[in-house]
Amino acid sequence: MENNLEEVVGTDTGLKELVVNYIGNRLAGPENITVDMAVEVFAAEFPEFLLAVAEENFLRGYEQALVDIAAIENKDV
């Protein structure tokens, strides 16, 4: 299974190109920008964005767990 953090970010949209170029300049010009590098820069410079994504991901996971528990309980009846 491939680690998503090691995936190289492409520049197939204008926003991705802007972000990849910024990250490359910020990290002294690595040739291939990975998702991990993007997370590192976003964490340093835009932590409220990553926090909002993490909170939403947590809440969706928690909600799905409750749905799964209810489904399991209904099967036992």
Residue pairs with C-beta under 8 A, 6 or more apart in sequence:
4 35
5 34
5 35
5 36
5 39
6 34
6 35
6 36
7 34
7 35
8 32
8 33
8 34
9 16
9 19
9 20
9 33
9 34
9 35
9 38
10 16
10 20
11 17
11 20
11 21
19 38
20 33
20 38
22 41
23 33
23 37
23 38
23 41
24 30
24 33
26 41
26 45
27 33
27 37
27 40
27 41
30 37
39 50
42 49
42 50
43 50
